[in-house]
Structures are given as structure tokens and as C-alpha cells.
Amino acid sequence: MSAGLTTWRPRLIALDIDGTLLSWIEGQGTTYEEVPAAVRDAVRRAHDAGAHVVLASGRSPHGMVAVADLLDLPGMDPGDDGDPLWVVASNGAVVFRYPPLEVVHEETFDARPAVEAILREHPSVLVAVEERGVGYRVNRPFPVGELSGDMVITEVADLVADRVSRVIIRDPESTAEDFLDLARRLGLHGTDYVVGWTAWLDLAPVGVSKASGLAHVAAELGIDAADVLAIGDGRNDIEMLRWAGRGVAMGQAVEEVREAADAVTASVYDDGAALEISRWYP
């Protein structure tokens, strides 16, 4: 961030969900579906003061609306005067307004070559593609709690027969380091990828990230990246943290994420997002 920090105030606040708004359930690869009161109150203060609040997550659209509801912002209930939220889903591949859920921008790609390359090296992986409004089409069931909605068993060839916005690759028996090595070795030409906290690999269209999705929203709102505060904790937040005028990593983030940020706040277990937002909207 440039000089003049003391006079700066974000016009748009981009918030990751899992590990930022919601705390992790230790050892289970999922989060508590509850926004702490301190975080909810801080988000509400910023919103009421005129800041645009944008959720930005690797989750699919239908996996984000329940969290949007938890924030209980003006515009979230019928009859409210507020505008619908802008939401960046699927690591930037889908941008929508809510409520109601209205997709306004989507990026797709041919995932078949990358998925086939991964399966040649790692034939036991789980593969998932979003089935909007239903859940996911999967080659085999994922661990309980890792995907929202229903899981529809589908052959891999059918999963990637058409262009998609995102593909999830998962192996509960491997580690994040295993998947980082796999992705580097394969190169995964024609796609971008991000590895999560566990052996979870998201495949996306080239050039698509939370940053690109947020850039679309910012352009619609007439806001420069310099006026954006972004808060996140995962590797899929790195581009967003670098793009924003102020990028803040959560305290529990891995070093790679912390290095991409302008600052580090407290962990999700200590309401780090609330502490950062309250700095600008006390």
C-alpha cells in the first residue's frame, strides 16, 4: 500500500469465507457455519457506512448464499431498501448478485486434458464439477461435509465432456504437499490451479482467480483496486491479496499467503477479520 495509510479507507471490502468469516473445525476439512458476532457486527458497520461488501470464495454459488444470509445485511430480505450483494464464487469463475441468485458473469474452460493428465498419474482421485442448484456431479462420493448440496455419481468422461467453470480434484489419502508437487510436475497446460489446505486441487480457466472476479465487480461499481481491502487465508487468496490496495492475511495462513499480503491480522479463532475491518470502520 502507498503512503497516506492514515487517510485511506476502503470503499470495497472483499472477504474470503472459510478460514476468514468461518472458523475451521480441526481435523475435518470443513468450517462451522456460523459467523462470530464480532465479525458480523464489523461487516455490518462497514456496510452501513457505505462500503461495498463482497464475498469471494472457492465455494460454488449455492454454497455461498447461506453464508451471505448469515451476514444479515440490508437488501438480504424482501422489502429491504439495500442493494443485492455482489458475490465472487468458484475462485473467480462465477460472479453473481444475491438475493435472488443471478449470475452476471461466468468463465468456462475445457478441463478434459488436465483431468486426464491427473488421472494418469493419480487414478484414485475424486473428481467433482458443480451442478448449479443441485450440488455436484462426482465420480465417487467426497468425504462428508466437504461439498454442499447433493452428490450425483457421474462418469469422469461425462463430467468433463462440456466446458466447465471449475473442477475439484481431491484425495483424502494424500497431502497438500503431494498435490503441489503433482501440479508442478504436470504443468496442467491450458488451466490455472490452486491447492487448498489439504489434498484439494481446484482447476480453473487460465487467468481466472478471485482477483479477476473482484476486478469485474470493481469495474461495475466504478471502484479502483487501490480502494479495496481484501482479507483471506488460503492459497486461492494470494492473487486477491496482491491485487487489492490493502491485502490482509489471516493469522493462521501459511507463509506463502502471509508473504503476499500487506499485513497480517489475528487468526480466524480470534476474530481477525473483525479486527482489520474495525480499524477502518470502528
MARPA-888842 format. One line per field, with one value per atom (N, C-alpha, C): residue number from 1; x, y negated, z negated. Coordinates in steps of 0.02 Angstrom, whole numbers, plus 50000, padded with zeros to 5 digits. Each point is the difference from the previous one (the first is absolute). Layout:
N
badren <- (NUM	...)
X <- (X	...)
Y <- (Y	...)
Z <- (Z	...)
***
This chain:
282
badren <- (1	1	1	2	2	2	3	3	3	4	4	4	5	5	5	6	6	6	7	7	7	8	8	8	9	9	9	10	10	10	11	11	11	12	12	12	13	13	13	14	14	14	15	15	15	16	16	16	17	17	17	18	18	18	19	19	19	20	20	20	21	21	21	22	22	22	23	23	23	24	24	24	25	25	25	26	26	26	27	27	27	28	28	28	29	29	29	30	30	30	31	31	31	32	32	32	33	33	33	34	34	34	35	35	35	36	36	36	37	37	37	38	38	38	39	39	39	40	40	40	41	41	41	42	42	42	43	43	43	44	44	44	45	45	45	46	46	46	47	47	47	48	48	48	49	49	49	50	50	50	51	51	51	52	52	52	53	53	53	54	54	54	55	55	55	56	56	56	57	57	57	58	58	58	59	59	59	60	60	60	61	61	61	62	62	62	63	63	63	64	64	64	65	65	65	66	66	66	67	67	67	68	68	68	69	69	69	70	70	70	71	71	71	72	72	72	73	73	73	74	74	74	75	75	75	76	76	76	77	77	77	78	78	78	79	79	79	80	80	80	81	81	81	82	82	82	83	83	83	84	84	84	85	85	85	86	86	86	87	87	87	88	88	88	89	89	89	90	90	90	91	91	91	92	92	92	93	93	93	94	94	94	95	95	95	96	96	96	97	97	97	98	98	98	99	99	99	100	100	100	101	101	101	102	102	102	103	103	103	104	104	104	105	105	105	106	106	106	107	107	107	108	108	108	109	109	109	110	110	110	111	111	111	112	112	112	113	113	113	114	114	114	115	115	115	116	116	116	117	117	117	118	118	118	119	119	119	120	120	120	121	121	121	122	122	122	123	123	123	124	124	124	125	125	125	126	126	126	127	127	127	128	128	128	129	129	129	130	130	130	131	131	131	132	132	132	133	133	133	134	134	134	135	135	135	136	136	136	137	137	137	138	138	138	139	139	139	140	140	140	141	141	141	142	142	142	143	143	143	144	144	144	145	145	145	146	146	146	147	147	147	148	148	148	149	149	149	150	150	150	151	151	151	152	152	152	153	153	153	154	154	154	155	155	155	156	156	156	157	157	157	158	158	158	159	159	159	160	160	160	161	161	161	162	162	162	163	163	163	164	164	164	165	165	165	166	166	166	167	167	167	168	168	168	169	169	169	170	170	170	171	171	171	172	172	172	173	173	173	174	174	174	175	175	175	176	176	176	177	177	177	178	178	178	179	179	179	180	180	180	181	181	181	182	182	182	183	183	183	184	184	184	185	185	185	186	186	186	187	187	187	188	188	188	189	189	189	190	190	190	191	191	191	192	192	192	193	193	193	194	194	194	195	195	195	196	196	196	197	197	197	198	198	198	199	199	199	200	200	200	201	201	201	202	202	202	203	203	203	204	204	204	205	205	205	206	206	206	207	207	207	208	208	208	209	209	209	210	210	210	211	211	211	212	212	212	213	213	213	214	214	214	215	215	215	216	216	216	217	217	217	218	218	218	219	219	219	220	220	220	221	221	221	222	222	222	223	223	223	224	224	224	225	225	225	226	226	226	227	227	227	228	228	228	229	229	229	230	230	230	231	231	231	232	232	232	233	233	233	234	234	234	235	235	235	236	236	236	237	237	237	238	238	238	239	239	239	240	240	240	241	241	241	242	242	242	243	243	243	244	244	244	245	245	245	246	246	246	247	247	247	248	248	248	249	249	249	250	250	250	251	251	251	252	252	252	253	253	253	254	254	254	255	255	255	256	256	256	257	257	257	258	258	258	259	259	259	260	260	260	261	261	261	262	262	262	263	263	263	264	264	264	265	265	265	266	266	266	267	267	267	268	268	268	269	269	269	270	270	270	271	271	271	272	272	272	273	273	273	274	274	274	275	275	275	276	276	276	277	277	277	278	278	278	279	279	279	280	280	280	281	281	281	282	282	282)
X <- (50042	49958	50044	49977	50038	49996	50038	49998	49929	49986	49934	49953	50029	49959	49950	50021	49957	49937	50001	49941	49961	50025	49969	49943	49947	49944	49972	49991	49978	49928	49990	49932	49968	50042	49976	50039	49965	50031	49986	50052	49994	50018	49954	50009	49997	50054	49998	49951	49977	49952	50034	50021	50027	50070	50006	50064	50005	49950	49999	49937	49942	49936	49981	50016	49982	50062	50000	50058	50001	50060	50008	49983	49970	49992	50062	50039	50065	49995	50042	50006	49945	49951	49944	49995	50044	50000	49937	49962	49940	49996	49950	49995	49933	49998	49937	49959	49938	49957	49970	50044	49978	50051	49977	50043	50001	50059	50003	49969	49971	49965	50045	50063	50046	50013	50006	50013	49937	49943	49937	49987	50014	49988	50048	50063	50048	49981	49979	49978	49939	49954	49940	50017	50047	50020	50029	50043	50030	49947	49955	49946	49956	49981	49956	50034	50068	50037	50012	49977	50005	50049	50038	50046	49962	50024	49972	50033	49960	50024	49991	50054	49998	50030	49962	50026	50040	50058	50042	50026	49978	50015	50012	50031	50005	49936	49954	49936	49961	49956	49953	49947	49962	49948	49951	49974	49950	50031	50067	50033	50016	49985	50015	49939	49941	49942	49981	50011	49984	50045	50062	50046	49980	49980	49975	49941	49956	49942	50021	50055	50023	50023	50022	50023	49942	49939	49939	50007	50024	50010	49937	49991	49943	50000	49942	49994	49995	50012	49999	49930	49953	49932	49951	49947	49950	49974	49995	49976	50054	50062	50055	50018	50029	50018	50069	50041	50068	50004	50058	50012	50022	49987	50025	50077	50027	50072	50031	50062	50042	50039	50005	50034	50044	50062	50048	50007	49980	49999	50048	50010	50040	50068	50032	50066	50003	49946	49999	49967	49983	49970	49928	49966	49929	49990	49968	49981	49924	49970	49927	49977	49936	49966	49953	49989	49956	49974	49935	49949	49961	49966	50006	50066	50017	50063	49995	50037	50001	50072	50020	50068	50007	50050	50011	50063	50044	50062	50026	50022	50027	50055	50054	50055	50000	50009	50002	50061	50016	50058	49991	50043	50000	50048	49973	50041	50024	49975	50014	50075	50042	50071	50034	49986	50031	49976	49935	49973	50029	50004	50028	50074	50038	50070	50007	49956	50002	49983	49948	49979	50053	50039	50053	50052	50013	50050	49969	49936	49968	49929	49993	49935	49947	50020	49952	49967	50015	49974	49924	49970	49930	49995	49949	49991	49929	49993	49934	49992	49940	49981	49933	49994	49938	49940	49945	49935	49957	49996	49971	49928	49986	49934	49987	50048	49992	50056	50060	50059	50058	50023	50057	49989	50027	50008	50070	50005	50063	50011	50065	50014	49991	50011	49987	49985	49967	49982	50060	49995	50050	49988	50050	49988	49943	49964	49942	50018	49960	50010	50044	50034	50047	49966	49943	49964	49929	49973	49932	49952	49938	49950	50007	49965	50000	50061	50020	50053	49968	50008	49972	50057	50001	50055	49997	50058	50004	50069	50002	50064	50044	50066	50045	49994	49994	49995	49941	49946	49941	50009	50039	50011	50035	50046	50040	49985	49942	49982	49985	49974	49985	50044	50002	50038	49971	50043	49979	50034	49975	50031	50054	49995	50049	49996	50057	50002	50037	49973	50033	50031	50063	50036	50017	49985	50008	50026	50044	50023	50010	49953	50005	50062	50032	50058	50066	49998	50060	50004	50052	50010	50001	49995	50004	50067	50053	50067	50003	49966	49996	49968	49947	49964	50038	50036	50042	50053	50031	50050	49970	49941	49965	49986	49972	49983	50061	50055	50061	50029	49998	50028	49960	49935	49957	49996	50008	49994	49928	49956	49928	49988	50027	49995	49927	49985	49933	49955	50027	49960	50042	49967	50032	49978	50039	49982	50019	49968	50018	49990	50047	49997	49977	49953	49973	50041	49967	50033	50017	49959	50010	50015	49997	50009	49937	49992	49942	50027	49984	50026	49942	49998	49949	50031	49967	50020	49954	50029	49961	50023	49961	50022	50064	50042	50062	49983	50036	49991	49942	49964	49943	50020	49982	50015	49950	50003	49958	50014	50063	50018	49964	49997	49966	49926	49970	49929	49986	50043	49991	50012	50046	50011	49937	49964	49937	49950	49995	49953	50021	50065	50024	49986	50009	49986	49926	49956	49928	49982	50037	49985	50039	50047	50040	50051	50028	50048	50068	50053	50068	50024	50045	50030	50034	50026	50034	49953	49936	49950	49968	50032	49972	50041	49965	50029	49980	50049	49986	50029	49962	50022	49990	50052	49994	50055	49995	50048	50030	49974	50021	50042	50029	50039	49958	49935	49956	49985	50027	49992	50061	50053	50063	49992	49969	49992	49956	49949	49955	50037	50042	50036	50051	50030	50048	49965	49940	49963	49971	49977	49965	50047	49973	50040	50029	49963	50025	49977	50049	49986	50022	49956	50014	49991	50051	49997	49976	49961	49980	50059	49998	50057	50021	49953	50017	50023	50004	50019	50071	50012	50067	50045	50066	50047	49994	49985	49992	49945	49947	49945	50018	50032	50021	50048	50044	50048	49966	49943	49964	49961	49992	49957	50039	49964	50029	50005	49956	49998	49970	50010	49972	49959	49938	49958	50000	49958	49994	49968	50002	49972	49924	49971	49927	49971	50038	49975	49999	50035	50002	49969	49953	49962	50045	50049	50048	49968	49948	49966	49966	49970	49968	50051	50058	50052	50023	50009	50022	49946	49939	49946	49989	50004	49989	50053	50057	50052	49976	49959	49976	49929	49962	49930	49988	50026	49996	49928)
Y <- (50060	49940	49938	49948	49938	49959	49945	49954	49971	49972	49972	50050	50051	50053	49971	49947	49974	49967	49978	49968	50047	50060	50048	50036	50014	50040	50040	50065	50042	49985	49998	49992	50068	50051	50068	50047	50044	50049	50070	50034	50068	50050	50045	50047	50072	50037	50072	50027	50062	50029	50048	50058	50052	49981	49995	49979	49925	49963	49927	49978	50014	49988	50059	50060	50061	50035	50024	50034	50074	50027	50070	50047	50057	50054	50043	50001	50033	50072	50017	50068	50024	49957	50023	49969	49951	49970	49961	49980	49960	49947	49956	49944	49999	49967	49988	49951	50015	49956	49947	49960	49947	49943	49939	49942	49972	49994	49973	49930	49984	49937	49940	50003	49944	49988	50054	49993	49974	50028	49978	49926	49979	49929	49954	50021	49958	49993	50056	49997	49955	50005	49958	49926	49983	49930	49972	50040	49977	49991	50048	49997	49939	49989	49944	49932	50001	49938	49988	50046	49989	50043	50043	50045	50056	50020	50057	50064	50046	50063	50054	50033	50051	50065	50054	50065	50028	50030	50028	50067	50054	50067	50050	50055	50057	50040	49985	50036	49986	50046	49990	49951	49971	49951	50026	50061	50024	50014	50006	50010	49935	49943	49935	49963	50016	49959	50007	50059	50007	49956	49992	49957	49927	49982	49932	49986	50049	49991	49988	50034	49993	49929	49963	49932	49953	50017	49963	49926	49985	49930	49973	49933	49971	50022	50016	50026	50075	50032	50073	50028	49958	50023	49963	50033	49965	49938	49945	49939	49954	50026	49958	49949	49945	49947	50011	50043	50008	50036	49992	50035	50072	50046	50068	50001	50048	50007	50020	49978	50028	50058	50056	50059	50030	50016	50032	50072	50047	50071	50039	50064	50047	49971	49967	49970	49951	49962	49947	50017	50064	50020	49979	49989	49981	49937	49950	49940	49996	49991	49996	49948	49981	49957	50044	49978	50038	49955	50008	50041	49961	50035	50072	50016	50064	50019	49989	49951	49983	49997	50049	50001	49945	49958	49944	50008	50046	50011	50071	50035	50067	50015	50031	50022	50077	50029	50073	50021	50065	50027	50074	50027	50072	50032	50035	50030	50070	50029	50071	50016	49963	50018	50001	49950	49996	50057	50014	50054	50068	50011	50063	50007	49945	50002	50017	49971	50015	50073	50025	50069	50050	49984	50045	50008	49946	50002	50022	49987	50008	50027	50063	50025	50006	49993	50009	49935	49944	49936	49995	49959	49982	49938	49999	49945	49973	49933	49970	49940	49991	49942	49975	49935	49972	50015	50019	50004	49947	49941	49942	50012	49981	50008	50069	50046	50068	50017	49991	50020	50011	50063	50017	50067	50005	50065	50024	50062	50027	50070	50019	50069	50050	49977	50039	49951	50022	49954	49968	49936	49964	50012	49988	50004	49956	50022	49964	49929	49952	49930	49960	50031	49963	49967	50025	49969	49984	49944	49982	50028	50013	50026	50074	50025	50071	50020	50064	50027	50050	49987	50043	50038	50066	50041	49998	49984	49990	50025	50030	50020	49939	50008	49944	49971	50044	49976	49954	50014	49957	49936	50003	49941	49945	50020	49950	50000	50026	50001	49930	49956	49931	49952	49938	49949	49989	49986	49992	49938	49976	49942	50020	50062	50023	50076	50032	50071	50008	50041	50015	50069	50005	50063	50011	50059	50011	50071	50007	50066	49998	50027	49998	50036	50042	50038	49964	49943	49963	49936	49961	49937	49941	49940	49941	49998	50020	50001	50049	50058	50048	49968	49963	49969	49941	49963	49946	50029	50055	50033	50028	50030	50028	49944	49945	49946	49970	49993	49973	50047	50065	50048	50003	49997	50007	49935	49943	49937	49979	50049	49988	49944	50010	49949	49986	49936	49980	49986	50008	49986	49963	49968	49976	50047	50001	50045	49969	50023	49980	50060	50010	50055	49973	50034	49978	50021	50000	50019	50074	50040	50072	50020	50064	50023	49984	49937	49973	49954	50014	49963	49972	49934	49968	49983	50023	49982	49945	49950	49942	49977	49958	49972	49958	49998	49961	49926	49971	49930	49985	50052	49989	50013	49954	50005	49955	50001	49953	49928	49986	49932	49981	50045	49983	49991	50042	49992	49935	49982	49936	49941	50007	49945	49987	50054	49991	49962	50018	49965	49927	49989	49932	49956	50027	49962	49981	50047	49986	49944	49998	49951	49935	49998	49941	49989	50055	49998	50025	49965	50022	50053	50043	50051	49968	49939	49965	49986	50001	49985	50063	50057	50064	50028	50024	50039	50072	50045	50072	50038	50047	50040	50074	50041	50071	50040	50066	50043	50056	50011	50058	49982	50052	49989	49970	50015	49971	49927	49972	49928	49959	50032	49964	49946	50017	49949	49943	50015	49949	49954	50028	49959	49954	50025	49959	49946	50015	49954	49941	50013	49948	49946	49941	49946	50019	50038	50027	50072	50045	50071	50023	50033	50021	50075	50034	50072	50014	50052	50022	50030	49997	50021	50072	50044	50071	50018	49950	50014	50027	50042	50025	49943	50010	49946	49972	50043	49979	49947	50007	49952	49937	50008	49943	49955	50030	49961	49960	50023	49965	49940	49995	49949	49938	49945	49938	50003	50040	50004	50067	50019	50061	49982	50024	49987	50061	50000	50058	50059	50058	50059	49998	50046	50005	50016	50034	50019	49940	49945	49940	49941	50015	49948	49951	50027	49958	49955	50024	49959	49940	50010	49945	49948	50022	49954	49955	50030	49961	49951	50024	49957	49942	50015	49949	49946	50015	49949	49942	50017	49949	49978	50044	49984	50018	49957	50015	49994)
Z <- (50000	50000	50000	50034	50006	49937	49999	49944	49994	49942	49989	49969	49967	49968	49950	49964	49947	50028	50063	50029	50045	50009	50045	49965	50038	49973	50058	49991	50056	50021	50066	50027	50014	50008	50012	49955	49965	49955	50027	50022	50028	49947	49985	49945	50023	49987	50006	49949	50009	49953	49951	50025	49957	49974	49934	49971	49991	50023	49991	49964	50030	49966	49955	50023	49963	49976	49938	49973	50018	50005	50019	49942	50016	49951	50006	49948	50002	50024	50050	50024	50045	50018	50039	50070	50015	50066	50017	49949	50011	49946	50005	49953	49965	49942	49965	50041	50012	50040	49955	49969	49956	50002	50015	49999	49929	49970	49931	49997	49944	49991	50014	49977	50010	50074	50038	50072	50035	49983	50031	49986	49938	49982	50037	50008	50036	50073	50031	50070	50007	49953	50003	49993	49956	49991	50065	50033	50062	50054	50003	50050	49988	49937	49984	50013	49997	50013	50074	50042	50072	50037	49965	50034	50035	50058	50035	49972	49975	49973	50053	50019	50052	49972	50001	49982	50059	49986	50052	49976	50032	49974	50056	49982	50046	50002	49954	49999	50064	50016	50056	49977	50048	49980	49948	50009	49952	49932	49997	49936	49964	50033	49970	49975	50026	49983	49926	49971	49929	49957	50020	49963	50010	50060	50012	49955	49992	49956	49927	49979	49931	49985	50051	49988	49986	50026	49985	50015	50061	50020	50033	50000	50036	50073	50025	50068	50002	49942	49998	49988	49981	49988	50046	50022	50041	49965	50037	49971	49973	49994	49978	50054	49980	50047	50031	49971	50024	50067	50033	50063	49987	50046	49993	49996	49965	49995	50066	50011	50052	49969	50035	49974	50054	49982	50045	49978	50042	49983	50044	49981	50040	50017	49950	50009	50057	50009	50050	50065	50011	50064	50006	49944	50001	49957	50027	49962	50001	49941	49998	49949	50006	49951	49959	49937	49956	49945	49982	50032	50053	50046	50012	50034	50006	50031	50075	50024	50071	50025	50040	50028	50052	49991	50046	50041	49981	50037	49985	50052	49989	50051	49976	50043	50000	50060	50005	50040	49996	50036	50012	50044	50014	49951	49950	49947	50017	50054	50014	50002	50037	50003	49931	49959	49934	49955	50001	49958	50022	50065	50024	49980	50002	49980	49926	49959	49928	49986	50034	49989	50023	50051	50021	49945	49963	49946	49934	49991	49935	50011	50022	50021	49946	49936	49946	49978	50032	49975	50009	49958	50007	50045	50042	50047	49993	49999	49992	50046	50027	50040	49973	49993	49973	50045	49969	50033	49968	50031	49968	49978	49938	49973	49970	50010	49975	49951	50021	49961	50047	50002	50043	50034	50061	50032	49982	49976	49975	50028	50006	50022	49942	49939	49939	49944	49947	49946	49966	49984	49962	49926	49957	49928	49977	49950	49976	49979	50022	49981	50046	50048	50042	50060	50021	50055	49977	50025	49983	50052	49978	50046	50011	50051	50015	50042	49995	50041	50049	50065	50052	50032	49992	50027	50077	50030	50072	50024	50058	50030	50014	49989	50010	50071	50050	50069	50009	49965	50004	49959	49946	49959	50040	50044	50036	50075	50019	50071	50026	49957	50019	49962	50021	49966	49930	49952	49930	49972	49943	49967	49951	49973	49952	49993	49987	49983	49934	49956	49936	50004	49981	49995	49926	49974	49928	49987	49951	49978	49924	49962	49926	49974	50041	49977	50015	50034	50017	49959	50012	49964	50049	49974	50042	50036	49966	50031	50058	49993	50056	50061	49989	50056	50029	49959	50026	50047	49979	50041	50065	49994	50059	50051	49977	50045	50034	49962	50029	50052	49987	50047	50064	49995	50059	50040	49967	50036	50011	50014	50010	50050	50060	50053	50017	50011	50019	49941	49939	49940	49949	49953	49939	49944	49946	49946	49933	49948	49932	49955	49954	49952	49933	49968	49937	49940	49941	49938	49998	50034	50002	50073	50015	50069	50039	50015	50035	50054	50063	50056	50040	50008	50042	50067	50054	50068	50024	50033	50022	50068	50034	50064	49990	50049	49996	49987	49952	49985	49953	49979	49956	49928	49957	49928	49964	49934	49963	50021	50016	50021	50065	50049	50063	49989	49957	49984	49965	49953	49964	50046	50047	50048	50041	50016	50036	49957	49937	49955	49991	49988	49989	50061	50060	50060	50004	49982	50000	49950	49945	49947	50009	50048	50009	49945	49974	49945	50024	49982	50017	49952	50023	49957	49939	50009	49946	49941	50012	49948	49972	50011	49978	49941	49950	49945	50011	50004	50009	49941	49973	49943	50017	49990	50014	49967	50006	49964	50043	50061	50038	50061	50031	50060	50056	50000	50052	49987	49945	49986	50021	50021	50013	50053	50057	50052	49976	49962	49972	49953	49957	49951	50035	50054	50037	50041	50025	50043	49961	49940	49962	49975	49990	49972	49932	49961	49938	49994	50001	49993	49932	49963	49932	49993	49975	49988	49929	49994	49933	49963	49934	49960	50009	50018	50007	50071	50044	50070	50004	50051	50012	50023	49995	50014	50070	50049	50069	50007	49962	50001	49962	49943	49960	50039	50039	50038	50056	50024	50053	49974	49935	49969	49980	49992	49973	49924	49970	49927	49980	49937	49973	49938	49998	49942	49954	49950	49955	50038	49969	50032	50001	50037	50004	49932	49957	49934	49952	50021	49959	50037	50045	50036	50038	50035	50036	50051	50035	50050	49967	49941	49964	49979	49978	49978	50058	50059	50058	50024	50006	50023	49951	49936	49948	50001	50028	50007	50044	50049	50048	49986	49967	49983	49927	49955	49927	49974)
***
